[in-house]
Amino acid sequence: MASSKAYLEFVCDQLSGLEDIRTRAMMGEYILYYRGKVIGGIYDDRFLIKDTPAARRLMPNAPPELPYEGAKPMLLVTEIDDRSFLAALLEAIESELPAPKPKRK
């Protein structure tokens, strides 16, 4: 099942207080970037984020879920209505992720 554009727009609206949020459509789903780093995505109308120590600390009861078959588990964001929590969560995750690799020319 593909994610709906309406759910993507809802999540993006919840994250609208952050600068440098970007999405990219991919096979009916959406990859979510923050400051150029992949931090998660929208899969089957679920907001999933990378499983990092900060994400585990801020969401200790978050269930791990597969975004698609064969992928690494990600964490389901259940506090989607709390904009300040989401901002803190993305800030914390982004700080733990490596810088994106330079694009090849």
N, C-alpha and C positions, 0 to 999 in steps of 0.2 A: 504494500500500500504506500503510495506516495504522500508526502506531507502537503497540506493545503497552504496556499498563499496567504490565507487569512491568519493561520497560526503563526507563520513566519512574521507577518506584519505585527501581530500581537507581541511576540517576543522582542522584535526590534523596537517597538514602542516602549516596552518595559526597560530596554537598555539605552533609550534615547538620551539619558543624562551623561553617557560616556562618549568621548570623542574617539574617532578612528575605529568604529565598528563597521565591518564589511561582511557581506554574504556572497556566496557563489553557489548557483544552482548546479547540482550534480546528480543525474539519473533520478530525478523526481524528489530529491532531498536537498538540503541546504547546508553548506559548510559555513561555520561562523568564525570570523577572524577578529582578533582584537590586537591593535598595534602591529599588524602584519603577521601575527602568530595564529595558527589554528588552535582554538581553545575548545571547540566542540561543534555542535550542529543540531539541526532539526531533522529528526528521523521518525517517520510514521507519527507525525504530530507529537513528538516528545522532544523536549529540550535536554540534550545529553552533553556533558562536558568531559574533558579528559580527566582521568583518574590520577590526580597529583596529591602529594601530602597535604597541601593547603586545602584542596577540595575535600579531602577526607576529614580534615580538622574542622572545617566550617559546616560540613554536612555528614556527620558521623553515621547517620542512619540511612544515607542515600543508597538505594539499591543499585548494584551494578547491572547494566543491561547491554545487550549487543545492539549496536546501531544497524548492523546487517550481518548476514551469515558470513563467518570467517574473519570478522573484525575483532579487535581487542575490546573488552568490555569498557564501557564508559559509565559515568554516574548520572542518574536521573535527577534533574533539578525539580524539586517539588514545591519550593517556595517561590514560585514564578510571579506572585503578586507583590512581592516585597522588593521594590526598586533599589532601595539602599543596600539590602542584602546582596542583590544581584551585582551591583557595582563593586562591592567589597569582594565578592567571590571572583569576579573576572579579574580584578586588580591582583588578587593573590595568586590566581592560576597563572596569569601572564608572567608574573615575576619569576616563576619556577620553570618556565618553558625556555628551551634554547632559542637563540635568534634564528630567523629563517635563513636558509642557505641562499647565497646570491644566485640570481637567475643566470643560466647559461646563455651565451650569445651565439 
